[in-house]
Amino acid sequence: MINVAGHLREQNGTYQMVLSWKDANGKRRTKSISTGLPVKGNKKRAESLLRQTQKEFNPETMQQVGDLSVPEYLTRWLRESVMNLSPDTYGRYAYDMGRVIIPYFERKRLSLKALTPRDLETFFRYERQQEEATVQQLLDWHKELTDALQYAVDNNWLKVSPIKEVDPCLDNSPVLFNDFLMDWLKMMKSRVEITTYTSYERAIVHKIVPYFEPLHYTLQDMEQHPKYIQDFYQHELDRGLTANTVIHYHANIRKCLQYAFQIGMIRSNPADRVERPRKEKFKSEIYSGEELEQLFKAIQGDPSEFGVIMAAFYGLRRSEVVGLKWDAIDFENKKISIQHTVVTAKVNGTLTEIARDKTKTKSSCRTLPLIPACEQMLNKMKKEQEQNRKVCGKSYCTDYLDYIYVDPMGKRIRPDFLSQHFPDFLVAHQMKRIRFHDLRHPYVKHTTKIFSLRLMDFQAQAYPDARRKTRGACQLHRGGQSQSPVRPLCNRKRFSCLPPQSKMSWILYAISMRLSGYTSTRSISSSASSVVSVSASKIALDAFLRLSCRACSSCFCFACANTAA
């Protein structure tokens, strides 16, 4: 235990404590600490404070006050000012510091010696604009910060108080672009989905802010010089980033500056006056029928089997596959409802799984037919889960009993597992490299981009006298007001007007229409796509479709389809 000696001295009309001790090398060290107590009538209080400080002072763990963060310093100042303030004044100071000032500066991560007048101006500006603080509140906080920082000056921890030149009520003080970015990001946290917010945070905190931080550009600088934004884009492209990534940064910057324009902080959006990089077209790889057949055979028994089959047959996203629950399966009516998803997001630096009772878009919430092959697979998985639960006993995880896609220990499969494991599986089996998401591309392209237009052309050629009905059907498929149903077609002779490469797809489409009998846009899309998505594999088609064909009066077969083709 190091003995700390101390005595009082008068300086500028107040008592100051002088502490003295010997370090590990035997060298005498001293430290002066102001009490803030006037000399007249406060000797006993100063002596009491000196004794308390001698007991609590530990030179071995002592930290330079200037290196303390602003919240740490303000907390320390409050503790050391208890004896100097009246109970009412101290209570008001402690309340304002704990509720407003300290929480704000905790987000800034500033040290006391790094605190600048611009940082304080940013604080008052934030309280004026975002929290709508009154003039009296601003003046009170200014007085409290003035007292706190003057205490640091009296103790030689700061040379000059940075708040002297700050007017808390001045509205035309410059706003740093970085500060506005961070304030906007905080505001967006409560306005967007958590997954969207994490995307914003990743781009702004880790890429955009580090670039602009040493430049100290204000919002007005960005408005007057859009080239600063253009320079950032070029800097990122020179580092090797793709144009699509830079476009993502552009979207964040533009949205933030658009908000600044809306609230009147700038007169125009400078992001609208820069040239963003040209978007790179992504060419996805898809599997042919033979490749799908090979994949289905190889994937049997693999942990990703269920995900691959659901993505290839039904065009489900990985979040929809993992989010499937047993109550979404209607075994009696042979239907699957897609209405639950599980996504991953980095929340406060931790990767977290988020389960939601909604899909990516409103149109993604859909009902699909349950085909016999999938029904058998689901029944098998249900029996395996029941058996695993009995074998594992108390070790079995019971948090995900309502989910379909779980491991032998009952834990839900992570969405990242599918996208990470699938490429490794393809490499191990020497198959063509594609992404897991590419399994649903044939599904999406046939249902959302091609069918509506080709259906109109086909019906116009096959039924020249039924143009009115055709027009109504197309309006229905495109979201129009017409309620005319799309006429189900199955006769192969009616496909003679189509090009050879599309006949097979159109035959499958017509069959799906007859199978479902749906008339709504969503029902047509889900019905057609659930069939067309499996058209790449003859094995899948044979398992999925069991419908009589008018052409041959038998179960639908490839011979008939090939003849039509």
N, C-alpha and C positions, 0 to 999 in steps of 0.2 A: 504494500500500500504506500503510495507516494504522499508525502505530507505537503499540503498546499497552504502556504502562508498568505496573508492578505491584510490590507489596510485600506482606509478611506482617504481620498484626497478631494479637494475642491477644484473644480474646473468649470469656468463659464457660469458660475452661480449654482451648480448642481454637484451632488456627490458622485464620485467615480470610484469603483472598486479596482484595486491593483492586486492581482494574484501573482504569486511567485512560487517556483518549484525547481527542482533539479531533474534533468532528463537522464537517460540511461548512461550517458557519457560523463555525468557529473557537472554538466554545464548549466548555469543558472538561466532559467527562462521566466519571463514575465508576460502578463496579459492584462490589459485594461478593459473594464466593462462598465459602461455608464449605468447608473441606477435610475436616471431621469428624475430623481427627487431633488427639489430645491433645498439649498443649504439651511435656510431658516425654518426651524421647527420640525425637521425630519431626521435628526441625527440617530435617534433610537431605531427608527424604521430602516435607515440605511445600514446600521450595524447588524440588525436582524437579517436583512437581505444578504449582507456579506457572509455571515455565518452559514446561512443556507447554501449559498453559492460555493463556499469552500467544501462543504460536505458532498455536494452533487458533482463538482467539477472533477473530471477525469482526463488528465492530459494525454494519456495513452490512446484514447479513442476520440480525441478532440479533432474536429473537422473545421477547416477554415470557413468562416461564416459566408464569405463571398461565393464559395462553391456550393452552398446549400441551394436547393430549388426554391423558387419564390413561395410555394405553399409551405415548405418546411420553415423558411425564415419567418413568414407571417405567423405561423403557429408558435414559434419560439418568441417572437415579439409580444404576442398576446400573453404568454405565460410570464414573461419578465415585466410586463406592464401592469400586472394585477395591483401591485402596491402603489402605483402612480396615478391610477384613475379612480374616479368615484364609482360606486357599484352600478349606478344607472348607465354611466358612460361606458364602463367595461362591458356590461351586458349588451348594449347596443352594438359596440364594436365586435364582440364575439359572435353575435347573431349575424351581422352583415358579412363578416369574414367567412364564417362556416357555411352560410347559405348561398352566397353570391360570388365573392371575390376568389376565395381559395378553390372552389370547384372549377371556375373558369381557367385559372392558371395551371391547374393540374393537367389540363388537356394540352397546354402549350409546352411543357417540359423545359422551362427557362430557369437558368440559375440566377441568383440575385445580381451577380456582377455582369451578367449578359442582358439584364433588363434595360430596355431603351424607351425613350418617350413614345416612339411609334408603337411599341407593344401596348403601352397604356392607352394611347389613342384608339387602338383597335379594340381594347376592352370596353371603353366608354361607347364607342360606336356600336358595338355589338349589343350592348344593353339598351341603347337608344332605339335601334332599328328592329332587332329581333325580339327583345323582351319588353319593349315599349316602356322603359323606365321613365319616371317623372324627373323633372328638373331638380327637385329637392333630393331625391334619391341619389342622383348623379353627384350633387354637391356633397352629400354626406359621405359617399364612398371616396370621393376625392380627398376630403378632409382626413379620413381614416388612413388612406394610403400615404398621404403626406406625412402624418405622424409616424407611421411605420418606417418609411424610408428615411426620414430625418433621424430616427434612432440609429439606423445603420451609418449615417454620415457622422453623427456624434461619436460613434465608436470606431471611426476610421475604417469601416468595412466598405464604404463607398466614398468616393471623392466628392461627387455631386449627386444630389437627388434628381432622378430622371423625371419626376412628376412636376417640377417647378414650371416648365414651359407648356404644360398640358392643360387645355381648356376642356372640361368634361362636357360642355354644352355646345361645342363647336361642331357643325355638321359637315363642313367642307374640308376636313382633314383627309389626306390621301389614304387610300385603302390598298394594301398589298394584295396582289393577285393570289398569292399562295394562301393568305389568311382567308380571303373570300372563298377560295376553293374548299378549304377545310370546314368553314362555317356552312357552306352549301351542302357538303357531304353529310354533316351532322343532321341537317334539316331533312335530307332525303331518307334517312334511316327509318323514319316513321311513315313515309309516304309510298315506299315501294316494297316489293317482295324482298325477303332476306337474301335470296339468291341474286337478285338484281343489285342489291346494296353491296354485297361482297364483290361483285364484278366492278362496281364503281370504286370501291375502296382499294381493290388490288391495283387498278390503273392509276388512281389519283395519288395514293399514299406512297406507292413503291416506284412509280415511273414519272408522273407529271410534276409533283411537288419537288422531288430531288433535283430535277433539272432547273426549275425556276427559282429555287430557294436562294442560291448565291447571287442571282441577278437583281433581286429586290424590285421587280417591276410592279407598278401599281395598276389598278384597273384602268385608270386614265391613260397610262402608258400603253397598255394593250389595245385600247380603243384607237389611239392615235397611230400606233405602229403595228398593224396586223402582221408585218414581217416577222415579229418576234414569235408568233405562232408557227409561221411557215418554217422558220429556222429550227424550231423544235421538231417538226415533222421530218425535216431533212436530216437532223442529227440522229433520230431514231432509225431512219432508213439506212444511213451510213453505218450504223451499228449492226446491221444485218437483220433487223426486224422486217416482217412481211408487211406489204401494203395493207392487208386486212387488219392487222394489229394496230397500225397507225390510224386507220379509219375508226377503229374502236376508241382510241384516245381522242380523236377529233369529235366524236359524238359526245364524250364526257365534257370536253372543254366548251363545245358549242352550247350544250344544255345549261351549263353553269353560267356562261356569259349571257345567255338568253334570259335567265332569271334576273341577273343584274340589270339588264335592259328593261325588263318588266317593272321592276321596283324603282326605276329612275336613276340608278347609280351611273349608268352610261347611256349615251344617246343613240347608239347603234351597236349591233353585235359584230365585233371584228372577225369572228370565226366565219361569218358569211362572206368575207372578202378575201379568203385565202383559197388556194387550190389544194384540195385534198387529194391524196394518191388515188389512182385508178384501182378499183376493186379487182382482185385477181379471181378469175373463174375457177371454181373447184370442180374437178372431174372425179367423180366417185367411181369406184370399181364395183361391179355387181357380178354375181355368179350366174352362170348358165344353168340349165336344167341338170346336165350331167355333173357339174361341180356341186350343185346343191345336193344331189343324190349322194355324192361322195362324202359331203360334209355331214349329212344326216347319219350315214353309216358309221363314220369315225367318231361322232360326238356322243354316241350311245354310252351311258355310264359315266360321262364326264360331269363335273359339278355345274358346268355352264349349259348342259343339254336343254333344260327347260327354257332358259332365256333365249337360246339360239332358235329353238323351234317357235316360240311365241313371236319373236321378232321377224322370222322369215315367213311364217304362215299368216300372221295377223298384222304385221307392220307396227308392232308395239315399240315404244321407246324403252330404254333401259329403266327409266324411272317408273314407267307403267308396269313393266314386268315385275320389278321388285315390289311395287306397291299393290299387286293383286292380292285380294283377300278372298277367303272362302265364301263370304256372303255375296260376292260379286258373281259367283257361279250359280246359275239356275239350271240344275241337272234335269228338272222336270220339263221345263220349256226349251231346253237346249240353247241357252244364251249365256254370253259373257258380257258383263258390264264393266267398262273401263272408266273408273271414277276416282281411283286412289293412286297417288304417286309418292315415291320416296326419293328425295334429292339430297345431295351433300352440299354443304356450304361452310366456309371458314368464318366462324363467329368468335370474335375476340381472340384471334390467333389459333383457335382450336377447330379442327375439322369435325363437323357435326352433321348427323343425319336428321333430316326434317321430313316428317310424314305429314301429308296434306290430303284432305278429302276433296281434291280438285285436280284437274289436269292442266297441261301447259296452256292450252287455249280452250275456249268454250266449245268449239267444234270437236275437240279431242275427246270430250266426254260422250261416249258412244256405246252402242250395244251391238255385239257381233254374234253370229251363229256359232254354237258349240258343235263342232264336227266330232264324229265318233273317235277318231284317233286321239284327239286332245282329251276327250272325255275319259278314255281308258287311261291315258297318262296321268290325269288328275286323280282318278280313283286310286291308281297305284301309289302316287305320292302321298295321298291321305292315309292309306294303310301303313306306309313306311313311317310316317310321322307318329302315328299311334304306337307302332312297335318301338320306335326309338325312344319315345317318352316312357314306355314301360321298362325298357332296358336301362336307361340312364337314371331313372328314379328322380331323386332330388337334385341331381346335377343337371337335369334338363331345364333349359331356359323356358320359362312360362310367360315371358313378356310379349311374345309374338305368336301366340296360338292362333290368332285370327289371320295370319299371313300364310300364303301358299309356299313361297320360295324361301325356305329356311334350310340350314345345314343340319347334319345328324344330331347336333346338340341343341337344336331349337332356336339358334340365333339367326336373325334375318340376314339374308345375303346383301352385301353392300352394293350400291349401284356401280361404284368404281371397280368392283371385282370383274364385272362382265367386260368392260372396256379394256381392262388391263390383262385379264387372263386370255381373252379370245385371240389376240395376236400371237401370244406365246403358243397357244394350241395349234394355230395354223402353221407356225414355223416348225413345231415338233412333228407335224404330219405332212410337211412339205407341200402345203397347199398355197394357192394364190393369196397374197396378203390383201386383206380388206379390213376396214374398221367394223366393229360390231354394229354401229349405226347404219352402215351401208346395207345391212340385211333388209332394212325396211324401205330402201329407195325405190325398188320396183313397185312396191305398194303405193307409195306417195305419188310417184310420177303418173301412174296409170289412173289414179282416182281423182287427183286434184288439178292436173294440168292438161290432160289429153282427152279424157272421156267426154266432157261436155261438148267440145268443139267437134270431135269426130262423130259423135252421136247425131249431131245436127246434120252434118254432111251425109252420113249414111242414110238416115231416114228420108232426107230430101231426095236422094237418088233412088232408094228402094220404093218410096211411096210418093211419086210426083203429085198425086192428087190429094195429098194429106199435108200440105204445107202449113196450114193453120194449126193442126195438132202438133206438128213438129216444132213450130215456133213456141207453142205453149210448153212443151216438154223441156225445151232448152231454157226457157225463162225459169221454169221450176228448178232445174239443176243449177242455174247460176244465181239462185236466190231471188228470183222475180216473184210477182204476185200471182201468176197463173197457177192454177191448181190442176192443170191437165196432166194426167199420168203419162210416164214414158211407156210406150207400148212394148210389152215383152215379145221378144223375137227368138225363135229357135230353129226355124227351118233353114237348112244350110243353103238352099237356093237363093235366099235373100242376101247372102253374103258375097254373091258373085261380083258385085260392083266394087268391093274393097281390094286394096293391094294385098298381095300374098302374105307379106310379113305381119299384117295386122289381123288376118282372118281368124287365127286361133284365139287371139285375145278377145275379139268381138263375139265369137261363139261362146266363150266362157262368160263374157259379160251378159249375154242374152240368157244363158242358163241361170246365172245368179239372179237375174231379174225375175224369171219364172219361179225360181226357188223361193224367193223372199216375198214377192208380191207387194213390195214397198212402193210408195209414191212420194214420200218426202225426200228432200235433198239429202239429209243426213243418212237416212235409211238406205237410199240408193248408193251413196258413196261407200258406206260400210259394207253393204252386201256385195257390191261389185268388187271392191278392193280385197275383201277377204278371200275371194275366189281367184282373182287375177294374181294376187301375190304368190299363190302357190302354183301358178301355171308354169313356173320355171322348172318344176320337178314333176315327172310323170308319176312317181310313187306318191308324192303329196297329193296330186290331183285325184288319183284313184282312191285315196283315203278320204278325201274331202267331199267329193261329188258323187252322189248316188241319185241320179235323176234320169228318167226315161227320155230318150231322144226321139223326136218325131221322125227324124230322117231314117233311122233304122229300127224304130220301135223296140228298142232294147235299152239296157243301161248304157249311159254315155260312155263311149269308147274312143280311143285315139285313132282307130281306123277310120271312123266316121269323120273325125276332125281333119285327118290327113287328106281324106277324099275331098272334103270341102276346100281345103287349102290348095 
